[in-house]
Each structure stands twice: as structure tokens, then as C-alpha cells.
Amino acid sequence: MLALSALGLLVAGSVAFALQRAHIVQRIDDSLQRSVTEFKTLAETGIDPETGEPFTQASRLVFLAMQRTLPAANEGMLGLVDGQVTYTASPSVQLRLEQDAELVARLGPQAGGSDRVMLATVRTPLTAYRVVTVPVQLSSDPAQSTFVLAYDYDAELRQLGDIFLTYALIGFGSLVLVGGVGWLLAGRLLAPVRLVRETAQQITDADLTQRIPVSGNDDISALSRTFNDMLDRLDGSMTAQRQLLDDVGHELRTPITILQGHLELQDSHDPAEVESVRGIALDELDRMRLLVDDLVLLAKAERPGFVSLAGVEVGQLTDDVLDKARALGQRRWMVDARAEIRWPLDSRRITQAWLQLVANAAKFSEPGSTVAIGSAVRGDELRLWVRDEGTGILPEDQGRIFDRFTRGSNGTRAEGSGLGLTIVSAISAAHGGTVELASAPGAGSTFTIVITGRPEAAADKELTAWARF
């Protein structure tokens, strides 16, 4: 940025210098030409103040012209008669042309041999001049006089050079100032980037607690917030993974211990005991297989593409779930409500979650009791529920039974892996929904899958109080 700024200042200064130089040259030439015009006017209309008559001597005309000319700061003048310096400017004029011998030597022959006004640049060891010579020849005077005006060209340009030297110094100072301020601002703006790098270097799989302090609302602050959000997600993921490994180790340790203990203690020569241990081993291995299957399903639930949404007839889905539920036990199976609507769902996953709730209801209710399912639409929500008349869930358990490997106080280790409700919650979340619970000890429970979205049909027809036995 400093290089670009310096280049810009250099280009601007060079262009301005060239324009000003051309302007100075034009101004000098215009001033000399005006002086020539005034001299010609004086020669044509002027009167010799000594005689009151028109001029009869050219030298008198030159002398009067010099008296009436006020030279500029770097301008001087001479009066030549037959090539010799006859008249000089008043002492107040700073540029003394007569003191430059080479200039006088070059003007003498030129003035004596020419009858035309000449504008030229003359360079001598002292300086360079922009000179105009005006020859004067009167018929009544055989001598030739010359009116000479000259500008110190180098002095004029030297003033311009001084101006642009000041410009260069100011430009350099501006670059220093811009560099200092830019260094401070860039350091401040890029400080979050350095913090991101330093924080990333400090992060390990054992410590994801580092965060970047964020202030402001610029792009760097947004980057810092995004990085912190990523760390939050990574921290949550790592915590969940560690918790999962701890829970899996805890859950698998029990069946492994059971298997190991029975195998170590069995009498291999007793067929009855071998058969008994074999049954226990198969049962524990089957439970471990179910546990692994549930864990694999939960791992898939966290990946994209876990559900494939398509239009599903909710009423028909309700009937299908009821038909499958009837094989889970001798219960009074009912449909509380049936939504006649088409909704974007993954039929296989929703059926799996719904049947998991039905299986839980059958597990914790008595034979012959009522287990009801239902579906309805309320506003932009599709609600799928299972209602039972079972043991219910204690209030202190209701907030944690959806966690992995967590069971209510009325559950036992052998009744499942403790992942069923976690799977239901994961499938609901994959559909953009949640699971609601209404329960009281001894009064049964109602689990409701609530999915927010928009139906594929405008109508919502329900059949209520319809039951199958």
C-alpha cells in the first residue's frame, strides 16, 4: 500500500510539475510579447517629451520605453545602440543583464545585424535566459538601437523546483504518517487473525476450551465469532464422543463380565451347566449386538442424508403403524386421531421412531390396558403420538430419559440398551422436530413427535374416536 501511495504521489507530482513548467514558459513568452506590443504602440504613437515632436532618434525611443517598463522579479532589460550597451535598468531591478558578458557579446552582433523582433532562449555559464530583442531603425537616425528584455529562465524554474521540493517533503512525511497509522490499524485489524492462529496452535483433543475475545461488528469480528462457534461445535462433538465411549464401555463391561465369569466358573464336563452357560452367553451377545446396532444408527443420525424426505400420506402411515403395533402384545390398541394429509417425511425412519415409542408403551403397561396412537396437524406442526396407561415416569426422570443409556427409575438393565428414546429424538431432530412428553406416575405417558413444516395438501381431515380391537 505504501508503494502504491508513493507511486500515486510521484505520478501526480510529475504531471503537475510538467504542467506548471509549461505554464511558466507560456507566461514568460506572453509577458515578453505584451512588452513588445506596448513598445510598438509607443513607437507608432509616442511623442518625445523633450521636443514635443515624434521621435527622431531611435535611442530616445528605447530610453523612454525602458523608463516606462517595470520588469518582473526575474526580468531585466538593456538598451543597445549599434550593438553596444547604452542604457541599463534602474538599480531596483535585480536581474542585471549587463553583468553577463557572454550574454552581451551574443546580443551585440545579433542586434546589429537583424531588423526583426526575435524571441529565443540563450544559455550562458551563469544561467539561461528567455530573451526578446526589438530592433529600432528610424529614417532620421542612421544608428540602430535595440530594446532587450530577458527573463532568468532558470530562476523561474528554480522557484517551481522549490515548490515541488516542498511537495516531495510533504509527500514523504505523508507516507511516513500513512505507514505508521496503517501499521497500527493493520496490526489491530489483523490481531484477531493472529489470535485465531495462536488459538488453533493451543487447541488439542484434550483441551477445546480456548476462545477468541470478540469486539466490534466488522468482517474480522465475524470471522472470530465463526471460529468460536466452530470450536463450540467441536467441543460439543468431542464431549459427546468421550461421553459415548464412557457409556459404551460401561454398558459393554457388564455383559463381558457376565460372560467371562460364567465361562471361568463353568464345569466343562457337566453338559447341563455348559448348556446353561451357552444360553446366557448367547443372550448377552445378542444384547451387545443390539447395542452396537443402536450406536451405529445414532452415528448415522449425525450425518447428512440420514433422512430422505418424500410426500407421505399420514393417515395411511398411522394405519400401518397400528397394524405393526398389534404384534407387540395383548393390549387394547386404538387410534385417537387420524390426519388425512400428505406431509414430507422419511416413512421408514418415522415408522421406526413411532414403533419405538409403541414398544416402550407396551413394555411399561399391563396386558389388556389401552395403548393409543394418533396423528394430527396443529397450525404448521404435524403431531404423532403414543398414549399408554402404564406406570408413568417420575418428574425427576422426565428431563433425562432421552439421554444415551439413561433409563427411568422403573426400568431395568435387561429391558434394553437405553438408546431407544435417544434414537427417537435423533430421528425427530433429523426431520426438524422434537419429542414432547406428558406423564405422571401411575397415570401413564404420552410421547408426541412434533415436526414443524408445511404439508403437501391444504386439507387436514381427522377421524377421531376410531378404534380397532
KEGU-119797 format. One record per residue: residue in one letter; x, z, y of N, C-alpha, C in turn. Coordinates in steps of 0.1 Angstrom, whole numbers, plus 5000, padded with zeros to 4 digits. Example, Ala and Ser with C-alpha at 12.3 -4.5 7.8 and 13.67 -1.06 7.14 Angstrom:
2
a513250784943512350784955513250784967s512850714978513750714989512950795000
//
This chain:
469
m500850004988500050005000500950005013l502050075012502950075024503549935026a503849875015504449735016503449645022l502249655017501149565023500949595038s500949725041500749755055501949705063a503149725058504349675066504249525067l503849455057503749305058502649265068g501549335068500549315078501049335092l501749445094502249465108503249355112l504149315102505149215105504449085109v503449045101502848915104502148925117a501349035120500649045132501649045144g502749115143503749125153504448985156s504748915145505348785147504448685154v503248685149502248595156502048625170a501948755173501748805187503048765196f504248785190505448755197505548605200a505248525190505248375193504248335203l503048395203502048355213502448405227q503048525228503448575241504648505246r505548465237506748385242506248245248a505348185240504748055246504048075259h503348195260502648225272503648245284i504748315281505748335292506348205297v506748115287507247985291506247905299q504947915295503947835303503747895316r503848035317503648095330504748065340i506048065334507148025343507047885348d506747795339506547645343505447635353d504347705351503247695361503647745374s504347865375504847915387505747825395l506747765387507647665394506847545399q505947495391505147375396504347405408r503747535409503047565421503947575433s505147625431506047625442506447485447v506647395437506847255441505747195449t504547225444503347175451503247225466e503547355467503547415480504547355489f505747325483506847265491506447125496k505847045487505446915491504446915502t503447015501502447025512503147065525l504147155524504847185536505547065542a506146985533506946865538506046765544e504746755540503846655545503146695557t502846825558502046875569502746975578g504047015575504647115582505247075595i505447165604506047145618507247235619d508247175624509447255627509247355638p509247485635508847585646509847585658e511047535656511947535668511647425678t511147305672510947195681509447165683g508647225674507147195675506847055671e507746985665507546845661507746845645p507346735639507646715625509146735622f509446765610510846795606511646665607t512846675613513746565614515046585606q515246715602516346745593515846805580a516346755569515846805556516246945553s517446985559517947115557517047225563r516447185575515447275582514247295573l513847185567512647195558512947295546v514047275540514447365529514547515534f515147535545515347665550514047735553l513047655559511747715562510947745549a511147655539510447675526511047805519m512347825520512847945514512448075522q512248065535511748175542510248215538r509548115535508048135531507848165516t508848155508508748175494509148325490l508248385483508548525478508848515463p510048515459510348505445509848625436a509548595424509148695415510348785411a510048875401511148975398512348915392n512248815384513348745377513548605383e513148585395513248445401514248455413g514948345414515948325425515848185431m516548165443516448035449517748005457l517947875459519047825466518647705475g519447685485519247565493520547485493l520547365489521747285488521747165498v522847145504522947025513524146945508d523846825504524846735497525546805486g524846875478525346945466526047075469q526147115481526847245484525847345487v526147475483525247585486525247615501t524147595508524047615522523147735525y522147755518521147865520521047945507t520948075509520748165497519548255500a519048315490517848405492518148535499s517148595504517348725511517948825502p518648925508519249035499518249105490s516949105493516049175485515749105471v516148985471515948905458517048945448q516648995436517649045427518448935420l517748825417518448715409519248635419r520648645419521548575428522048455421l521448345423521848215417523248175421e523648205434524848165439526048235432q525848345425526848415419527248355405d526448265400526748205388527348065391a528748065390529447955394529147835386e529047855373528747735364527347675367l526347755371525047705374525147625387v525947675397526047595410526847465407a527847475398528647355396527747245389r526847295380526047195373524847145382l524447225392523347185401523847085412g525147105416525647025427525546875424p526246825414526146685411524746635407q524046725401522646685397521746665409a521946755419521146745431521546635440g522846605440523346505449523046365444g522746345431522546215426521146185421s520146265425518846235420517846245431d516846165431515746175441514446215435r514446275423513246315416513246465414v512046525414511946665410512246675395m513046775392513446795378513246935374l512646955362512347085356513147085342a514047185341514947185330515447325327t515947345314516547475310518047455311v518647545318520147545320520747675314r521647665305522247775299523647785303t524047905308525347935312525948055305p527148095306527648215299526948345303l526348345315525748465320524348475314t523548365314522148375309521648235308a520348225305519648095305518648095316y518547975323517647955334516647855332r515447875337514447765338514447725353v514947605355515247555369514447435373v513947445385513347325391514147285404t514447165405515147115417514247015424v514147035438513346945446514246875456p514546755454515446685464514646645477v515246655489514546625501515446515509q514846405512515646305520514746245531l515146275543514346225555515046105561s514246015566514845885572515645915584s515346025591516146065603517346145600d517546175587518646265584519346205572p520646155573521346095562521746195551a521746325554522146425544521046455534q521346475522520346505511520346655509s519246715511519046865508518246885495t518446995489517747025476517247165476f515947185473515347315472515447355457v516047465454516247505440515547645437l514747645427514047765422514447775407a514747905404515047925390514648065385y514248075372513848195366514948235356d515248365355516148415345515348415332y515448315324514648295312514948405302d516148445300516548545291515948685295a515948715308515448835313513948855311e513248735312511848735310511548765295l512348695286512148725272512648855268r513648905275514149045272513049145274q512249135284511149225286510149215275l509849095270508949075259509549145246g510949125245511549185233511449335234d511649395246511449545247510049585243i509149505247507749545243507549545228f508049445222507949435207508849525200l509949565206510749675200509949805200t509249825211508349945211507249935200y506749815199505749785189506249815175a507549775172508149795159508349945157l508750015167508950155165507650225162i506650185170505250245168504750215154g505050085150504650045136505350125125f506650145127507350225118506850365117g506650425129506050555129504650565122s503850455124502550455118502750445103l503750365098503950355084504350495078v505250565085505650695081504450785080l503550785090502350865091501450835080v501150695078500250655068500850695054g502150675052502750715039502650865036g502850945047502651095045501251135041v500351075050498951115047498451055034g498850925031498450865019499050945007w500250995008500851064997500051194994l499651265005498851385004497551354998l496851255003495451214998495551164984a496551084981496651034967496951144958g497751234962498051354953496851434951r496051454961494751524960493751454951l493651324954492651244946493051234932l494351224929494751204915495051334908a494951444915495151574909494251594896p492951554897492051564885492651484874v493151364877493751284866494951354859r495751424867496851494861496351614853l495251674859494651784851494051734838v493451614838492951564825494151544815r495251484820496351464811496951604806e497051694816497651824812496651904802t495351894805494351954796494351894783a494451754782494551684769495751724761q496851754768498051794761497951934755q497152014762496952154757495952174747i495052074745493952084735494552064721t494152154712494452144698493152164690d493252134677492052154669491652304668a492552394672492252534672491752594685d491952514696491552554710490952444718l489652444719489052334727488352404739t488852514744488252584755488652544768q489752464769490252424782489252334789r489052354802488152274811488852244824i488452134830488952094843488052144854p488652214864487852254876487352134883v486052134887485452014893484852054907s485251974917484651994930484451854937g483351834944483151704950482251624942n481951504947481051404941481651264940d482951254941483551124940483751074926d484350954924484550904911485450984902i486451044908487451124901486651254896s485851314904485051424900484051394889a483551274890482651224879483451214866l484651154867485551144855485851284849s486051384858486351514853485151574846r484051554852482751614846482551544832t482751414832482551344819483551394809f484851414813485851474804485451604799n484951694808484451824804483251814794d482351724797481251704788481751664774m482751574774483251534761483951644753l484651734761485251854755484151944749d483051954757481952044752481351984739r481251854738480751794726481751814714l483051794717484051814707484051954702d483952044712484052184709482852224700g481652174704480452204696480552144682s481152014681481251954668482252024659m483452064665484452144658483852274653t483152344662482552474658481552454647a480752344648479752324637480452284624q481552214625482352184613482952304606r483552394615484052514610482952604603q481852614610480752694605480252634592l480152494592479752434579480652464568l481952454571482952474560482852624555d482652714565482552854561481252874552d480152814557478952834550478952764536v479552644535479652574522480552664513g481652714518482552794510481752914505h480952974514480253094510479153054499e478452944501477452904492477952864478l479152794479479652744466480452854458r480852954466481653064459480853134449t479553154452478653234443478453164429p478053034429477852964416479252954409i480252924416481552914409481953044403t481753154410482053284405481153314392i479853274393479053294381479553214370l479853094372480353004361481653064355q482553104364483853154359483653284351g482853374356482553494349481953484336h480953394335480353374322481353304312l482053204317483053134308484153234303e484553314312485653414308485153514298l483853554299483353664291482653614278q482353484277481653444266482453444253d481753464242482353464229482153324223s483253254223483153114219482753094204h482753204196482453194182480953234180d480253274191478853304190478053194195p477353114186476652994191475553034201a474853134199473753174208474353204222e475453274223476053304236476553184243v477153094235477652964240476452884246e475352884239474152804244473652874256s473653004257473153074269474053044281v475353054279476253024290476152874294r475952784285475752644288474552624297g473452694294472352674303472552734317i473252844317473552904331474452804338a475452754332476452664338475652534343l474852474335474052354339473152384351d472552504351471652544362472452554375e473652624374474452644386475052514391l475452424382475952294386474952204392d473652214387472552144393472352194407r472352324409472152374423473352334432m474552324427475652274436475452134439r474952054429474651904432473651894443l472551974442471551964453472152004466l472952104466473652154479474452034485v475251974476476151864481475251744486d474151714479473251604484472651644497d472251764499471751804512472751794523l474051834520475051834530475451684534v475451594524475651454527474551404536l473251444533472151394542472351444556l472751574558472951624571474051554578a475151524571476251444577475751304582k474951244574474351114578473451124590a472751234591471851254602472551254616e473851284616474551284629475151154632r474951054624475550924627474450824632p474850724640473950624645473350544633g472050504634471450434623470850514612f470750644614470250734604468750704601v468050664612466650624610466550474615s465550404608465250274612463750274615l463450264628462050274633461350144631a460050154626459150044625457750094626g456850014629455450054631454850104617v454350224618453850284606452350334608e451450304599450050344600450050494597v449850584606449950724605448850774595g447650714596446650764587446950734572q447550614569447950584556449050674551l450050704560451150784557450650924554t449650974561449051104558448451114544d447751004540447150994526448250994516d449350924518450450914509451151044507v451351114518452051244516451151344509l449851334511448951424504448951394489d448951264485448951224471450251284464k451351274471452651324465452651474465a452051544475452051684475451251744464r450251684459449451744449450151774436a451351704434452051734422452951854423l452951924435453852034437453252174432g452052174428451452294424449952304425q449352404419447952424419447552484432r447252404442446852454455445552384459r444952434469443752364474444252274485w444552154482445152054491444051994500m444351994513443451954523444151864534v443351794541443751714553442951774565d443651834574442951894586442551784596a443351684598443051574607443851454603r443351334606444051214602444051114614a445251084619445351004631445350854627e444350784632444350634629445050564640i446350554639447150494649448450444643r449050344650450350294645451450344654w452450404648453550474656454850424650p455850404659457250374654457950484647l458150474634458750584626459550524615d460450604610461150574597460350634586s459550554579458550604570459250694559r460350644554461050724543461550854548r462150864560462650994564461551084568i460551034575459451124579458751184566t458551094556457951144544458851254538q460151234538461051334532460851464540a460851464553460751584561459351654559w458351574558456951624557456851694543l457351624533457251684519458151804518q459251814525460051934525459152054530l458452034541457552134546456452174536v455952064530454852094520455452174508a456652144504457352214493457552354496n457952384509458152524513456852594513a455752524518454452594518453952624504a454252534494453852564481454652674475k455952684479456852784473456452924478f455952934490455653074495454153094497s453453034488451953064488451553084473e450353144472449853174458449053054453p449053034439448252934433446852954437g446152834440444752844444444552854459s445652894467445452904481445452774488t445052764500444952634508446352594514v446652474511447752414519447252284525a447252274538446652164545447752084553i447551954554448451874562447551804572g448151754582447351684592448251594602s447551504609448251424619447351404630a447851404642447051384654447951334666v447351284676448051244688447551324700r448451384707448051454719448951404731g448251324739449051264750450051164745d451351184748452351094743453151164731e452451254724453051324712452351294700l453051254689452551254676452851384669r451851444663452051574657451651564642l452651604634452451604619452651744614w451651804608451851944604451551984590v451952094586451652154573451252304575r450052334570449552474572449352534558d449752664557449552734544449052874546e448652934535448153074536449053164528g450353144530451353214523451753344529t453053384526453453514530453753524545g453953414552454353414566455753444568i456153444581457553454584457653564595l458553654593458753764603459253714616p458753774627459153724640460653714642e461353814637462853804639463553694631d462853644621463353534613463053394619q461953384627461453254631462453174640g463353244647464353174655465553124648r465753164635466953134629466853064616i465553044611465452984598465752834598f465952774609466252634610467852614610d468552724610470052714609470352684594r471652634593472052604579472252724571f471852724559472052824549471352954553t470352944561469653064565468253074559r467853184554466553204547465853314554g464553314553463853434557464053554548s463553664553463653784545462953784532n461953694531461253684518461753584509g462953524513463553414504464553474495t464853404484465953444475466953334474r468153374469469253284468468853164459a468153184448467853084438466852984443e466153014453464952924457465452804465g466652774467467052654474468452674481s468852564487470252574493470152634507g469052654513468952704526469152594537l468952464532469152354542467852274544g466852314537465652234538465052224552l464852334559464352324573465452264582t466652284579467752214588467552064586i467352014574467151874572465851824580v464751904579463551864587463851854602s464551954607464951954621465751834625a466751794616467651684619466851554619i465951534609465051414609464151404621s463651514625462751514637463551484649a464751534650465651504662466051364662a466251304650466651164650465551074655h464251124654463151044659462851084674g463651174680463451214693462451324694g462251404684461251504683461851644680t460951734678461351874675460351924664v460652054659459752114649459252244656e457952264655457352384660456852474649l456852604651456452704641455552804647a454352824640453452924643453253004630s453553134630453453214618453353364621a452853434611452753574612452753634598p453453744595453453794582452053824576g451853764564450553784557449553684561a449753604572448753514577449053374575g450153344568450553204566451353144577s451753024576452552954586452052814588t452352764600452052624603453352564609f453952464602455052384607454552254612t455052214625454552094631455752014636i455851884631456751794636456151724648v456851734660456351684672457251564676i456751444677457551324681456951274694t457851264704457451204717457651054717g456750984722456950834722455650764727r455550634723454450564727453950494714p452650494712452050434700452050284701e451950214690451850064690450350024691a449450114691448050084692447450184702a446450144710445850224720444950334715a444250304704443250394699443850504691d443150614691443550734683442250794677k442050754664440850804658441250904647e440551004646440851114637439651144628l439951164616438951224607439251364605t438351454608438551594607437651654596a438151764591437351844581437151754569w438151674565438051594553439051654543a438551674531439351744521439351674508r440451694501440551654487440751774478f440151774467440351884458440951834445
//
